[in-house]
């Protein structure tokens, strides 16, 4: 399955990119994708971030589907 990963804010700066595409990703969950991402970009281990799957904050057990879009979001404050 294809997965588009978008990086935002300081996470994009750390990753040195705003977009990464995994074609034919073999994993099934967001957690497996995160593990693969951290293997490829180990500098992200120093940062706090949230993952959103198809514009919805999600946890590591969330199942991936065809043509997913994942956002890697830096910490944010609301008010």
N, CA, C and O atoms as a DFTB+ gen file, in Angstrom:
316 C
 N C O
     1  1       0.833      -1.171       0.000
     2  2       0.000       0.000       0.000
     3  2       0.880       1.238       0.000
     4  3       1.980       1.221       0.553
     5  1       0.409       2.297      -0.610
     6  2       1.148       3.543      -0.663
     7  2       0.768       4.420       0.532
     8  3      -0.403       4.516       0.899
     9  1       1.775       5.054       1.129
    10  2       1.553       5.935       2.269
    11  2       2.326       7.226       2.044
    12  3       3.535       7.207       1.809
    13  1       1.620       8.342       2.117
    14  2       2.246       9.670       2.034
    15  2       2.411      10.191       3.455
    16  3       1.455      10.202       4.230
    17  1       3.613      10.619       3.795
    18  2       3.892      11.137       5.127
    19  2       4.281      12.596       4.992
    20  3       5.235      12.932       4.292
    21  1       3.533      13.466       5.669
    22  2       3.808      14.892       5.646
    23  2       4.367      15.298       7.007
    24  3       3.853      14.896       8.051
    25  1       5.419      16.096       6.977
    26  2       6.064      16.583       8.192
    27  2       5.762      18.071       8.344
    28  3       5.702      18.801       7.354
    29  1       5.571      18.519       9.589
    30  2       5.226      19.911       9.843
    31  2       6.129      20.514      10.906
    32  3       6.634      19.810      11.781
    33  1       6.329      21.831      10.820
    34  2       7.058      22.585      11.830
    35  2       8.458      22.074      12.081
    36  3       9.195      21.738      11.154
    37  1       8.814      22.020      13.368
    38  2      10.177      21.603      13.721
    39  2      10.446      20.146      13.347
    40  3      11.604      19.757      13.197
    41  1       9.412      19.348      13.198
    42  2       9.598      17.960      12.775
    43  2      10.071      17.931      11.315
    44  3      10.925      17.119      10.958
    45  1       9.521      18.810      10.472
    46  2       9.966      18.905       9.080
    47  2      11.422      19.367       9.022
    48  3      12.201      18.889       8.198
    49  1      11.778      20.296       9.901
    50  2      13.169      20.756       9.942
    51  2      14.103      19.617      10.353
    52  3      15.166      19.442       9.757
    53  1      13.715      18.851      11.358
    54  2      14.547      17.731      11.815
    55  2      14.657      16.652      10.739
    56  3      15.727      16.074      10.543
    57  1      13.560      16.383      10.049
    58  2      13.549      15.358       8.999
    59  2      14.228      15.848       7.719
    60  3      14.584      15.057       6.845
    61  1      14.398      17.166       7.629
    62  2      14.973      17.800       6.433
    63  2      14.150      17.511       5.186
    64  3      14.679      17.385       4.082
    65  1      12.843      17.411       5.391
    66  2      11.910      17.205       4.281
    67  2      10.501      17.467       4.775
    68  3      10.229      17.407       5.974
    69  1       9.616      17.754       3.851
    70  2       8.210      17.965       4.192
    71  2       7.330      16.810       3.745
    72  3       6.180      16.702       4.169
    73  1       7.866      15.948       2.891
    74  2       7.070      14.844       2.361
    75  2       7.949      13.627       2.135
    76  3       9.076      13.731       1.651
    77  1       7.412      12.478       2.493
    78  2       8.069      11.194       2.239
    79  2       6.982      10.231       1.782
    80  3       5.905      10.179       2.376
    81  1       7.257       9.481       0.744
    82  2       6.275       8.524       0.230
    83  2       6.857       7.127       0.316
    84  3       7.948       6.857      -0.186
    85  1       6.103       6.236       0.968
    86  2       6.455       4.819       0.985
    87  2       5.532       4.133      -0.010
    88  3       4.316       4.102       0.177
    89  1       6.114       3.587      -1.062
    90  2       5.326       2.814      -2.017
    91  2       5.398       1.356      -1.613
    92  3       6.464       0.857      -1.253
    93  1       4.296       0.690      -1.670
    94  2       4.200      -0.726      -1.308
    95  2       4.661      -0.989       0.125
    96  3       5.404      -1.937       0.377
    97  1       4.217      -0.141       1.072
    98  2       4.561      -0.353       2.475
    99  2       3.925      -1.663       2.944
   100  3       2.721      -1.856       2.779
   101  1       4.729      -2.571       3.530
   102  2       4.213      -3.890       3.885
   103  2       3.483      -3.944       5.230
   104  3       2.832      -4.946       5.526
   105  1       3.574      -2.904       6.041
   106  2       2.967      -2.938       7.371
   107  2       1.459      -2.783       7.340
   108  3       0.857      -2.471       6.312
   109  1       0.864      -3.016       8.521
   110  2      -0.592      -2.950       8.628
   111  2      -1.084      -1.870       9.575
   112  3      -2.246      -1.471       9.499
   113  1      -0.216      -1.381      10.476
   114  2      -0.662      -0.420      11.481
   115  2       0.179       0.850      11.450
   116  3       1.268       0.890      10.877
   117  1      -0.359       1.874      12.077
   118  2       0.362       3.136      12.183
   119  2       1.633       2.951      13.011
   120  3       2.636       3.612      12.741
   121  1       1.615       2.080      14.001
   122  2       2.796       1.791      14.811
   123  2       3.924       1.179      13.980
   124  3       5.090       1.524      14.168
   125  1       3.584       0.279      13.069
   126  2       4.601      -0.311      12.183
   127  2       5.187       0.756      11.265
   128  3       6.386       0.758      10.987
   129  1       4.343       1.650      10.804
   130  2       4.825       2.740       9.965
   131  2       5.760       3.653      10.769
   132  3       6.803       4.070      10.265
   133  1       5.393       3.958      12.000
   134  2       6.240       4.802      12.841
   135  2       7.600       4.153      13.088
   136  3       8.623       4.836      13.042
   137  1       7.627       2.857      13.347
   138  2       8.898       2.155      13.540
   139  2       9.779       2.242      12.298
   140  3      10.984       2.466      12.404
   141  1       9.188       2.066      11.135
   142  2       9.934       2.172       9.878
   143  2      10.441       3.587       9.682
   144  3      11.569       3.797       9.236
   145  1       9.606       4.551      10.016
   146  2       9.989       5.948       9.891
   147  2      11.169       6.283      10.804
   148  3      12.092       6.984      10.389
   149  1      11.145       5.792      12.032
   150  2      12.231       6.063      12.969
   151  2      13.525       5.347      12.584
   152  3      14.614       5.834      12.887
   153  1      13.418       4.214      11.929
   154  2      14.620       3.545      11.403
   155  2      15.246       4.383      10.294
   156  3      16.468       4.476      10.184
   157  1      14.407       4.980       9.490
   158  2      14.879       5.767       8.352
   159  2      15.331       7.171       8.748
   160  3      16.250       7.730       8.149
   161  1      14.678       7.731       9.762
   162  2      14.991       9.085      10.230
   163  2      15.193       9.054      11.744
   164  3      14.352       9.571      12.479
   165  1      16.286       8.462      12.227
   166  2      16.474       8.288      13.669
   167  2      16.537       9.604      14.459
   168  3      16.334       9.593      15.673
   169  1      16.812      10.721      13.805
   170  2      16.855      11.995      14.500
   171  2      15.492      12.389      15.075
   172  3      15.421      13.236      15.966
   173  1      14.424      11.792      14.582
   174  2      13.088      12.107      15.099
   175  2      12.860      11.562      16.501
   176  3      11.934      11.992      17.188
   177  1      13.686      10.629      16.931
   178  2      13.545      10.041      18.267
   179  2      13.716      11.088      19.366
   180  3      13.258      10.878      20.489
   181  1      14.367      12.212      19.061
   182  2      14.607      13.262      20.055
   183  2      13.426      14.201      20.224
   184  3      13.462      15.084      21.081
   185  1      12.393      14.033      19.435
   186  2      11.271      14.973      19.423
   187  2       9.974      14.316      19.877
   188  3       9.767      13.113      19.719
   189  1       9.112      15.149      20.446
   190  2       7.742      14.729      20.728
   191  2       6.910      15.082      19.504
   192  3       7.103      16.136      18.897
   193  1       6.011      14.221      19.153
   194  2       5.149      14.477      18.008
   195  2       3.897      13.628      18.115
   196  3       3.837      12.675      18.892
   197  1       2.907      13.985      17.331
   198  2       1.672      13.212      17.221
   199  2       1.523      12.767      15.783
   200  3       2.050      13.396      14.866
   201  1       0.802      11.680      15.595
   202  2       0.533      11.182      14.248
   203  2      -0.956      11.310      13.950
   204  3      -1.806      10.963      14.771
   205  1      -1.243      11.807      12.784
   206  2      -2.627      11.896      12.326
   207  2      -2.740      11.055      11.053
   208  3      -1.921      11.170      10.141
   209  1      -3.746      10.228      11.011
   210  2      -4.011       9.389       9.841
   211  2      -5.245       9.928       9.145
   212  3      -6.333       9.966       9.721
   213  1      -5.064      10.343       7.899
   214  2      -6.159      10.917       7.119
   215  2      -6.870      12.028       7.880
   216  3      -8.098      12.077       7.945
   217  1      -6.051      12.934       8.463
   218  2      -6.489      14.154       9.150
   219  2      -7.168      13.898      10.491
   220  3      -7.919      14.746      10.974
   221  1      -6.911      12.737      11.099
   222  2      -7.487      12.421      12.411
   223  2      -6.376      11.886      13.303
   224  3      -5.700      10.921      12.946
   225  1      -6.180      12.518      14.479
   226  2      -5.164      12.032      15.404
   227  2      -5.432      10.564      15.703
   228  3      -6.572      10.179      15.965
   229  1      -4.391       9.749      15.664
   230  2      -4.555       8.299      15.775
   231  2      -3.459       7.703      16.636
   232  3      -2.414       8.319      16.844
   233  1      -3.706       6.489      17.139
   234  2      -2.692       5.805      17.937
   235  2      -2.030       4.706      17.118
   236  3      -2.408       4.445      15.976
   237  1      -1.037       4.071      17.726
   238  2      -0.210       3.106      17.007
   239  2      -0.965       1.851      16.559
   240  3      -0.495       1.141      15.670
   241  1      -2.106       1.571      17.150
   242  2      -2.869       0.372      16.788
   243  2      -3.799       0.595      15.597
   244  3      -4.418      -0.349      15.108
   245  1      -3.897       1.827      15.133
   246  2      -4.798       2.152      14.031
   247  2      -4.351       1.437      12.754
   248  3      -3.182       1.489      12.372
   249  1      -5.292       0.779      12.113
   250  2      -5.011       0.042      10.868
   251  2      -4.864       0.989       9.694
   252  3      -5.632       1.940       9.544
   253  1      -3.871       0.719       8.865
   254  2      -3.673       1.474       7.634
   255  2      -4.549       0.898       6.536
   256  3      -4.851      -0.295       6.519
   257  1      -4.949       1.765       5.624
   258  2      -5.728       1.345       4.471
   259  2      -5.024       1.857       3.217
   260  3      -4.015       2.555       3.315
   261  1      -5.539       1.522       2.064
   262  2      -4.918       1.946       0.805
   263  2      -4.858       3.466       0.716
   264  3      -5.792       4.159       1.119
   265  1      -3.756       3.973       0.186
   266  2      -3.556       5.398      -0.079
   267  2      -3.801       6.272       1.151
   268  3      -4.618       7.192       1.119
   269  1      -3.086       5.973       2.229
   270  2      -3.176       6.749       3.451
   271  2      -2.340       8.007       3.363
   272  3      -1.369       8.080       2.610
   273  1      -2.740       9.008       4.154
   274  2      -1.925      10.196       4.336
   275  2      -1.699      10.340       5.829
   276  3      -2.645      10.427       6.611
   277  1      -0.422      10.364       6.212
   278  2      -0.052      10.482       7.616
   279  2       0.626      11.823       7.814
   280  3       1.505      12.202       7.040
   281  1       0.218      12.543       8.854
   282  2       0.853      13.801       9.203
   283  2       1.637      13.577      10.494
   284  3       1.125      12.980      11.441
   285  1       2.883      14.058      10.529
   286  2       3.710      14.006      11.728
   287  2       3.709      15.438      12.265
   288  3       4.303      16.342      11.677
   289  1       3.027      15.617      13.395
   290  2       2.750      16.952      13.920
   291  2       3.579      17.257      15.162
   292  3       3.669      16.419      16.059
   293  1       4.187      18.439      15.230
   294  2       4.906      18.830      16.427
   295  2       3.917      19.127      17.547
   296  3       2.719      19.258      17.297
   297  1       4.416      19.235      18.794
   298  2       3.518      19.610      19.886
   299  2       2.867      20.973      19.576
   300  3       3.484      21.850      18.971
   301  1       1.641      21.117      19.997
   302  2       0.973      22.402      19.765
   303  2       0.129      22.732      20.986
   304  3      -0.305      21.853      21.729
   305  1      -0.086      24.018      21.165
   306  2      -0.872      24.503      22.291
   307  2      -2.148      25.115      21.734
   308  3      -2.152      25.724      20.665
   309  1      -3.193      24.943      22.459
   310  2      -4.462      25.524      22.038
   311  2      -5.026      26.400      23.131
   312  3      -4.530      26.422      24.258
   313  1      -6.039      27.099      22.787
   314  2      -6.584      27.956      23.830
   315  2      -7.904      28.522      23.483
   316  3      -8.483      29.266      24.274
